[in-house]
Amino acid sequence: MVAEIGFGALIVAFVVSIYGILAGLYGARRHAEPWLESGRRAMLLTWPLITLSVVCLVALLVGGHYEVQYVYNVSSRFMPLYLRITALWGGQAGSLVFWSWLMAAFAAAATLRKWDRDREFLPWVIVVTLVTLAFFLGLVIFVENPFVRFWQMPDGRQAVAMFAPRGATPLVPMDGRGLNPLLRHPGMILHPPMLYLGFVSFVIPYAFGVAALVTGRTDDRWIRITRRWTLVAWLFLSLGLILGSRWAYDVLGWGGYWGWDPVEIAAFMPWLSGTAFLHSVMIQEKRGLFKRWNMILIILTYALVIFGTFLTRSGVLSSVHAFAQSAIGPLFFGFIAFTFIGSMGLLLYRWNDLRSEGVMTSLLSREALFLLNNLLFMGILVVCFWGVIYPLISEIFTGQKVTVGPSYYERSTAPLFAALLLLMGIAPLSAWGHSTLKTLGRALWKPLIASIVVVIGLWVGGIRAWSALLAFWLVALVSLVTLYEYYRAVVARHRRTGENYLRALWNLAGRNRRRYGGYIIHLGVVLMALGIIGIELFQTETQGTVQPGGSLRLGDYTMLFQRLDVFDTQDGRNVARAVVSVFKNDRYVGELHPRRDFFYDSQQTMTIPGVRSTMEDDFYVILVDWQSSAQGITFKIYHNPLVNWLWVGGLVFILGTLVAAWPDREAESPRARAAQTLAVQGA
Amino acid sequence: MSGIGLRKLRFSWQYLVWGVLLVLMVGGAMVQSVRAQQPTPSDDEVNAIAKTMYCPVCENVPLDVCPTQACAQWRELIRQKLAEGWTEQQIKDYFVAQYGDRVLGEPPRRGLHWLVYVLPPLSFLAGVLILVNVFRNMRRAKPVIASPDSKVKASSSWDDPYAQQLEEELRRRERGE
């Protein structure tokens, strides 16, 4: 019964979505306010309907209803309650329902905003949002239904269907196969929801962009409305990427945090175009420039969101043949083509209306540097996109797949990332409208000299590799420029208002959260860069086989293998856990327990490293093999300098995004006050 | 990050040299070592090659860290070939001949595969040219409005002077003027 209710709610939500689209279109065409209002309410209604469906699916998961195929595939009796709940997004069908649910939540939130001032956008926001939602609901209902059940046919065969075939009886397995062990980590529990939230929330700015194109409203209103939506989308996408990296570091057992896997890149690409968009919209807001480019960026970001979901859900990454055979792949492909071509067609239709309103007078102005920043982001995006799809192109044209591995991405993107860091150091000092070498030099010379002093210090300290020195110089430059900007502003405010420095800093950030939140984000990026530099340029590793009492040495560290314990756990695992002592410069610093967990239900293995973590470095031990070698146990150990700055930087980055997205204390009041002022003047 | 640069390779060779010296010293003193028992060639030598290779089954997992039995056998094969005196290139050629180009971390630089390496820089160059063109046109073009600090809305829905004045006032306040 629960499965029927869940499935029924999905169907009703799908019908309501279709109705909302038609009501929105009709309302826009006839200027019929009741139809528009009806469309708006339809959009609002989708969320409770899909919520009901989600509740049903969670109830089936928690209740252990293994007659439901999805429940059987992603859960088992051994799994604790929280994992049974998070199994909602542990498989394809459930994750599509979850995607739709989040999408509907954002759609509902969009309906609840005040529409008085931008009523002309409403029908098109309804249409675009509900077309996207209806597409995903259609996939769930017709292709990937999570509520289908096992049935025993009269002739002894087993069948999978939503409703009982004629003469069939329900087939209830005793237990499920369990969630993929890799998905049982806290990072992986939170990572998909964050990514999905990032994905779905980008649909709203896109919907407003399309609405602006359809209505011919070529001013920056759509950008101002969606600024916070975009920041929220970006926040979630960033959180998803950071959590995914942490999960990879903790669980995948290869000593790294980012493997340039196509699935990772699928999430990274909309982040790249979204970041370019976040910078580029400021040019339109401040200077009235590049309206077309902003439209292209939001269309591209939306297309990449769908493309990312397509990449991970269609099977296309394993083979073009798997894609061709899957039902979901061609549907996704068609939807991407439809939305992308449609949006670009609209953009071309409005091309002449979207001319820039001003001119760019200086190559060193903030807008010029932001444009350069956009070029670099697009450069990285092209590298990523091409690296992901080239194996498919090769398979189509040569019949042979190839691997495009990390070395390609690292070599191609490293100079672009370095140039982005350099811009991050310069752009905050340039002015909107006009900057010269002289004005820029005057603002830059102090942090520049300080950053060079830092590099000289590092060189004296023994670092000789030019790549490391360059990278550290960039990090120092951006940090110092950002801190110097804070310092100058705080001192100026202190002089002007007499506030103490701390209050001046607080009020400064409160008055212009976007700017100072942005600076915090920049500081987060440089801290993350520090971690990346550490692991990319200074990581060392070794592997060896040792008997109990034997040791392995790496740099200043020595690992002494004590013993291996093999035991079963109550939650259905067989654990092989090594106990190793760690010494740094021959001084005991702790005990680690690298282990391998074998999950009986899913017949899969998971590697959990033992990590000694400090802000200086990580000593990371993996149990490679404990069975096949008669000579002892094989360990792989990594020394990862500075890696924890990556996570600290991630936290600072998120904090900065929250500050930037937080409503400005004075953001609403200027509008009201300006209106009041004008009203008074008019009177 | 799973990939390593040349620098890291140099690092591992350094350790290798120190490791060999250590073994010689300890062996010479006839002291039984309790350190790692390194087969010849060592795991590190094998991993240095395996790191840049992929088996056709375990997609996107480098051979040096892939936990499957099949990949362990590949690593043993690399060890065997190294012991026979094969070079890294000979070993890679052997695997390519057996399993195809996909065992390599990057497509070989020939034929269609050149596109992998050429297209991104060409696209970037095209982007630079577009940008240069934009800068040129922008600097030549006359502004739609007289002042760079003010904007006039082109849309017909924004012809209302009150709305324009309101927006202008808002912009000034947002700029802190």
Chai-1 contact restraints between the chains, C-beta under 6 A:
chainA,res_idxA,chainB,res_idxB,connection_type,confidence,min_distance_angstrom,max_distance_angstrom,comment,restraint_id
A,R217,B,S155,contact,1.0,0.0,6.0,A-B,restraint_1
A,T218,B,A154,contact,1.0,0.0,6.0,A-B,restraint_2
A,T218,B,S155,contact,1.0,0.0,6.0,A-B,restraint_3
A,D219,B,K153,contact,1.0,0.0,6.0,A-B,restraint_4
A,D219,B,S155,contact,1.0,0.0,6.0,A-B,restraint_5
A,D219,B,W158,contact,1.0,0.0,6.0,A-B,restraint_6
A,W254,B,S2,contact,1.0,0.0,6.0,A-B,restraint_7
A,W254,B,V65,contact,1.0,0.0,6.0,A-B,restraint_8
A,G256,B,M1,contact,1.0,0.0,6.0,A-B,restraint_9
A,G256,B,S2,contact,1.0,0.0,6.0,A-B,restraint_10
A,W258,B,M1,contact,1.0,0.0,6.0,A-B,restraint_11
A,G259,B,S2,contact,1.0,0.0,6.0,A-B,restraint_12
A,D261,B,N60,contact,1.0,0.0,6.0,A-B,restraint_13
A,G288,B,K151,contact,1.0,0.0,6.0,A-B,restraint_14
A,E357,B,V144,contact,1.0,0.0,6.0,A-B,restraint_15
A,E357,B,K151,contact,1.0,0.0,6.0,A-B,restraint_16
A,G358,B,P143,contact,1.0,0.0,6.0,A-B,restraint_17
A,G358,B,P148,contact,1.0,0.0,6.0,A-B,restraint_18
A,V359,B,M138,contact,1.0,0.0,6.0,A-B,restraint_19
A,V359,B,A141,contact,1.0,0.0,6.0,A-B,restraint_20
A,V359,B,P143,contact,1.0,0.0,6.0,A-B,restraint_21
A,M360,B,M138,contact,1.0,0.0,6.0,A-B,restraint_22
A,L375,B,G127,contact,1.0,0.0,6.0,A-B,restraint_23
A,L375,B,L131,contact,1.0,0.0,6.0,A-B,restraint_24
A,M378,B,G127,contact,1.0,0.0,6.0,A-B,restraint_25
A,G379,B,F124,contact,1.0,0.0,6.0,A-B,restraint_26
A,V382,B,P120,contact,1.0,0.0,6.0,A-B,restraint_27
A,V382,B,S123,contact,1.0,0.0,6.0,A-B,restraint_28
A,V383,B,P120,contact,1.0,0.0,6.0,A-B,restraint_29
A,W386,B,L119,contact,1.0,0.0,6.0,A-B,restraint_30
A,W386,B,P120,contact,1.0,0.0,6.0,A-B,restraint_31
A,Y390,B,V116,contact,1.0,0.0,6.0,A-B,restraint_32
A,F397,B,L112,contact,1.0,0.0,6.0,A-B,restraint_33
A,Q400,B,G100,contact,1.0,0.0,6.0,A-B,restraint_34
A,K401,B,R102,contact,1.0,0.0,6.0,A-B,restraint_35
A,V402,B,D101,contact,1.0,0.0,6.0,A-B,restraint_36
A,V402,B,R102,contact,1.0,0.0,6.0,A-B,restraint_37
A,V402,B,P107,contact,1.0,0.0,6.0,A-B,restraint_38
A,T403,B,Y54,contact,1.0,0.0,6.0,A-B,restraint_39
A,T403,B,R102,contact,1.0,0.0,6.0,A-B,restraint_40
A,G405,B,G105,contact,1.0,0.0,6.0,A-B,restraint_41
A,G405,B,E106,contact,1.0,0.0,6.0,A-B,restraint_42
A,P406,B,S2,contact,1.0,0.0,6.0,A-B,restraint_43
A,P406,B,G3,contact,1.0,0.0,6.0,A-B,restraint_44
A,S407,B,G3,contact,1.0,0.0,6.0,A-B,restraint_45
A,S407,B,G105,contact,1.0,0.0,6.0,A-B,restraint_46
A,S407,B,E106,contact,1.0,0.0,6.0,A-B,restraint_47
A,Y408,B,E106,contact,1.0,0.0,6.0,A-B,restraint_48
A,E410,B,G3,contact,1.0,0.0,6.0,A-B,restraint_49
A,S412,B,P120,contact,1.0,0.0,6.0,A-B,restraint_50
A,G433,B,P148,contact,1.0,0.0,6.0,A-B,restraint_51
A,E536,B,M1,contact,1.0,0.0,6.0,A-B,restraint_52
A,T540,B,F11,contact,1.0,0.0,6.0,A-B,restraint_53
A,T542,B,D44,contact,1.0,0.0,6.0,A-B,restraint_54
A,Q543,B,D43,contact,1.0,0.0,6.0,A-B,restraint_55
A,Q543,B,D44,contact,1.0,0.0,6.0,A-B,restraint_56
A,Q543,B,N47,contact,1.0,0.0,6.0,A-B,restraint_57
A,G544,B,A36,contact,1.0,0.0,6.0,A-B,restraint_58
A,G544,B,Q38,contact,1.0,0.0,6.0,A-B,restraint_59
A,T545,B,Q37,contact,1.0,0.0,6.0,A-B,restraint_60
A,V546,B,A36,contact,1.0,0.0,6.0,A-B,restraint_61
A,G549,B,V34,contact,1.0,0.0,6.0,A-B,restraint_62
A,G550,B,V34,contact,1.0,0.0,6.0,A-B,restraint_63
A,S551,B,R35,contact,1.0,0.0,6.0,A-B,restraint_64
A,L552,B,A36,contact,1.0,0.0,6.0,A-B,restraint_65
A,Q631,B,Q37,contact,1.0,0.0,6.0,A-B,restraint_66
A,P670,B,L170,contact,1.0,0.0,6.0,A-B,restraint_67
A,P670,B,R173,contact,1.0,0.0,6.0,A-B,restraint_68
A,R671,B,L170,contact,1.0,0.0,6.0,A-B,restraint_69
A,A674,B,L166,contact,1.0,0.0,6.0,A-B,restraint_70
A,A674,B,E169,contact,1.0,0.0,6.0,A-B,restraint_71
A,A674,B,L170,contact,1.0,0.0,6.0,A-B,restraint_72
A,L678,B,L166,contact,1.0,0.0,6.0,A-B,restraint_73
